[in-house]
Amino acid sequence: MANLAGKTLFITGASRGIGLAIGKRAAEDGANIVIAAKTAEPHPKLKGTIYTAAEEIEAAGGKALPLVVDVREEEIVENAMEMAAETFGGIDILVNNASAISLTNTLHTPMKRYDLMHQINVRGTYLCSQKAIPYLKKADNPHVLNLSPPLNFEARWFKPHVAYSIAKYGMSLCVLGMAEEFRKAGIAFNALWPRTAIDTAAMDMIGGGQVSKNCRMPEIMSDAAHVILTKDAKEFSGNFCIDDEILESIGVTDLSRYRHEGIKEEELLPDFFV
């Protein structure tokens, strides 16, 4: 089976949650993980920093490079990419995981919050992709993976939270366009999205601690990402993947290990956009 041994992954927002889980799964193969996130000091409500993430990555078997990165700042992103390449000899994979969320309707979304979501989700994804591409062109099997939804333009996915939906779909539109733009260069651009809500610190903040038990664990996303990132980049690009469908494609149909104990499949909360 293909693995990520020796590969260098630049993962935004990797100090916790899905980003960290993807990093730890790759680390099990012996990959190098660049933890590109803002949290250098402990957050009062969100556990984990780039340094605690680095410890977890190395405990899992990989090498870690924790970098304080604000994906809104071009110079910071450029410098981080350069440092990653100097440290590990290149960049093979970019995972655009960093994201901001506000499930508010039009009249209750301050423009400051609108700007934050678009600067991190869309602009951050575009910026990180742009700066990574020169390095990815030199890699053997280069991949970009955006944590964003399939392009489903039904009004019901926009009505409750127009600003957030636009911001997440913007990430998916990057996949749509860049997959074709860089197909001849052999760089794969794909999106991955969960079927159900995922148990992360962000979910706790949105729904309170009571909802977490009805979410799947982040490892379903990290295992699905691993499947995508080990595919031939020239053959698998421009796809909008759902976690359970990707796992089913390799014969994994029993998803019980991704559920909390005592929770039935029908009790899981569905995610947005699917």
C-alpha positions in Angstrom: 0.0 0.0 0.0 1.2 3.5 -0.9 2.3 5.7 2.1 3.6 9.1 2.8 7.1 8.2 4.2 9.5 11.0 3.6 6.9 13.3 2.2 6.6 16.9 3.5 3.0 18.1 4.2 2.3 21.8 4.8 -0.9 21.9 6.8 -2.7 25.1 7.7 -4.6 25.2 11.0 -2.8 22.0 12.1 -2.6 22.8 15.8 -5.8 20.9 16.6 -8.8 19.1 15.2 -8.9 17.8 11.6 -5.6 19.4 10.6 -3.7 17.8 13.4 -5.4 14.4 12.8 -4.3 14.5 9.1 -0.8 15.4 10.3 -0.7 12.6 12.8 -1.9 10.0 10.3 0.8 11.0 7.8 3.4 11.0 10.6 2.6 7.3 11.2 4.1 6.7 7.8 7.2 8.8 8.7 6.2 12.0 7.0 7.4 15.5 7.7 4.7 17.8 9.0 4.8 21.6 8.8 2.3 22.8 11.4 1.3 26.2 10.0 -1.1 27.8 12.5 -1.6 30.9 14.6 -1.8 29.4 18.1 1.6 29.7 19.8 0.2 30.4 23.2 -2.6 28.3 24.9 -6.1 29.6 23.9 -8.6 30.0 26.8 -11.3 28.0 25.0 -9.4 25.9 22.4 -6.8 23.3 23.5 -3.6 22.8 21.6 -0.8 25.0 20.2 1.6 24.5 17.3 4.1 23.2 19.9 1.8 20.6 21.5 0.8 19.5 18.0 4.5 19.1 17.1 4.9 16.8 20.2 2.0 14.7 19.0 3.3 14.5 15.4 6.8 13.3 16.6 5.2 10.8 19.0 3.3 9.4 16.1 6.6 8.8 14.2 7.0 11.9 12.0 9.1 15.0 12.0 7.5 18.3 12.9 8.2 22.0 12.1 5.9 24.3 14.1 5.5 27.7 12.5 3.4 30.6 13.5 1.5 31.4 10.3 -1.4 33.7 9.6 -2.7 32.6 6.3 -3.9 36.2 5.6 -0.4 37.6 5.5 1.4 37.1 2.1 5.0 37.6 3.4 4.5 35.3 6.4 3.1 32.5 4.1 6.0 33.0 1.7 8.6 32.8 4.5 6.9 29.7 6.0 7.0 27.9 2.7 10.6 28.8 2.2 11.5 27.6 5.7 9.6 24.4 5.1 11.4 23.7 1.9 14.8 24.5 3.4 14.2 22.3 6.4 12.8 19.2 4.6 14.1 19.6 1.1 10.9 20.6 -0.5 7.1 20.5 -0.2 5.1 17.6 -1.5 1.6 18.3 -0.2 -0.4 21.3 0.9 -3.5 20.8 3.0 -5.7 23.9 3.2 -7.5 23.3 6.5 -7.5 26.7 8.2 -11.0 28.0 8.3 -13.3 30.5 10.1 -16.9 29.9 10.7 -19.9 32.0 11.7 -23.4 30.4 11.2 -25.2 33.8 11.2 -27.7 35.2 8.8 -27.2 38.3 6.7 -28.5 40.8 9.2 -26.5 39.2 12.1 -23.1 38.9 10.3 -20.9 41.9 11.1 -18.7 42.9 8.2 -15.7 42.3 10.4 -16.7 38.7 10.7 -17.6 38.4 7.0 -14.1 39.7 6.1 -12.4 37.3 8.5 -14.1 34.3 6.9 -13.3 35.4 3.4 -9.7 36.3 4.3 -9.0 33.0 5.9 -11.2 30.6 3.9 -11.0 31.8 0.4 -8.0 34.2 0.3 -5.9 32.1 2.6 -6.5 29.0 0.5 -5.7 30.9 -2.7 -2.6 32.5 -1.2 -1.2 29.3 0.3 -1.9 27.4 -3.0 -0.2 30.1 -5.0 2.9 30.2 -2.9 3.1 26.4 -2.7 2.9 25.7 -6.4 6.5 26.5 -7.3 7.6 23.9 -4.7 4.9 21.4 -5.7 6.0 21.5 -9.3 9.3 19.9 -8.2 7.7 17.1 -6.1 7.2 13.6 -7.3 3.5 13.2 -6.5 2.2 16.7 -5.6 -1.2 17.2 -4.0 -3.3 20.1 -2.7 -6.2 19.1 -0.5 -8.8 21.7 0.5 -11.2 20.9 3.4 -14.2 22.2 1.6 -17.6 21.0 0.4 -18.9 19.7 -2.9 -20.3 22.4 -5.1 -24.0 22.0 -4.4 -25.8 25.3 -5.3 -29.1 24.6 -3.6 -30.6 27.6 -1.9 -31.0 25.7 1.4 -27.3 25.7 1.9 -27.1 29.5 1.5 -30.2 30.8 3.2 -29.2 30.3 6.8 -25.6 31.6 6.6 -24.9 33.2 3.2 -21.5 34.6 4.3 -20.1 31.3 5.6 -21.4 29.4 2.6 -19.8 31.7 0.1 -16.5 31.5 2.0 -16.5 27.7 2.0 -17.6 27.4 -1.6 -14.8 29.8 -2.6 -12.4 27.1 -1.4 -14.1 24.6 -3.5 -14.0 26.9 -6.5 -10.2 27.0 -6.1 -10.2 23.2 -6.6 -12.4 23.4 -9.6 -10.2 26.0 -11.4 -6.7 25.0 -10.2 -7.2 21.3 -10.9 -7.5 22.2 -14.6 -5.0 25.0 -14.6 -2.3 22.8 -13.2 -3.3 19.4 -14.7 -0.5 19.5 -17.2 1.9 20.3 -14.4 0.8 17.1 -12.6 -0.4 18.8 -9.4 -3.6 17.3 -8.0 -6.2 19.6 -6.5 -9.0 17.9 -4.6 -11.6 18.7 -1.9 -12.6 16.6 1.1 -15.7 17.1 3.3 -17.3 15.0 6.0 -20.7 13.3 5.7 -21.4 14.0 9.4 -20.3 16.7 11.9 -16.8 16.1 13.3 -15.9 16.2 17.0 -13.6 19.2 17.2 -13.0 22.1 19.5 -14.8 24.4 16.9 -17.9 22.1 17.1 -17.9 22.4 20.9 -17.9 26.2 20.6 -20.7 26.2 18.1 -23.0 23.6 19.6 -21.8 23.2 23.1 -20.2 20.1 24.6 -23.5 18.1 24.3 -23.3 17.7 20.5 -19.8 16.3 20.4 -20.9 12.7 21.2 -23.2 12.8 18.1 -20.2 13.6 15.8 -17.7 11.3 14.2 -14.1 11.6 15.3 -11.5 13.5 13.3 -9.8 10.2 12.4 -12.3 9.5 9.7 -11.2 12.6 7.9 -7.5 11.8 8.4 -7.9 8.3 7.1 -9.8 9.6 4.1 -7.2 12.3 3.4 -4.5 9.6 3.5 -6.3 7.7 0.8 -6.5 10.8 -1.4 -2.9 12.0 -0.8 -1.4 8.6 -1.7 -3.2 8.4 -5.1 -1.4 9.2 -8.3 -1.7 13.0 -8.7 -1.8 12.8 -12.4 -4.8 10.4 -12.3 -6.9 11.8 -9.4 -7.5 15.6 -9.5 -10.5 17.9 -9.5 -12.6 15.6 -7.2 -15.0 16.7 -4.5 -14.7 13.8 -2.0 -16.9 12.8 0.9 -15.0 11.0 3.8 -17.1 7.8 4.0 -17.3 7.4 0.2 -13.5 7.6 -0.1 -13.1 4.9 2.6 -15.7 2.7 0.9 -13.7 3.0 -2.3 -10.9 1.0 -0.6 -13.3 -1.5 1.0 -13.8 0.2 4.4 -17.5 0.0 5.2 -17.6 -0.5 8.9 -17.3 3.0 10.3 -18.1 2.2 13.9 -14.6 3.0 15.2 -15.2 6.6 14.2 -18.2 6.9 16.5 -18.3 7.6 20.2 -19.2 4.6 22.3 -22.9 4.0 22.6 -23.8 6.2 19.6 -25.7 4.6 16.7 -25.2 5.6 13.1 -28.6 7.2 12.8 -27.9 9.4 15.8 -25.0 11.1 14.1 -25.5 14.8 13.1 -25.3 15.4 9.3 -22.9 18.1 8.1 -23.7 21.0 5.9 -23.7 20.9 2.1 -24.2 17.2 1.6 
